Amino acid sequence: MNLLIESDALGQAILLMLIFMIGVPIVLFIAGLITYTKNKKRGKTILIIATIYSLISAGVCGGFMI
């Protein structure tokens, strides 16, 4: 917790990795749900991309955090 409060480079790097690991898939998921109501094929594609992105980012970013 101390790393995120102080403004050193390591804390900022951890925060940036968490944003990429959690924030981007959430935005893609919301965009997929909105698109799914209008165009089912495109909405499913975006939801699949969000799922794959979250699995890969959790593996890669989670591996870097260890």
Long-range contacts (C-beta under 8 A, 24 or more apart in sequence): 14-65, 17-61, 17-64, 17-65, 18-61, 20-57, 20-61, 21-54, 21-57, 21-58, 21-61, 21-62, 24-53, 24-57, 25-50, 25-51, 25-53, 25-54, 25-57, 28-53
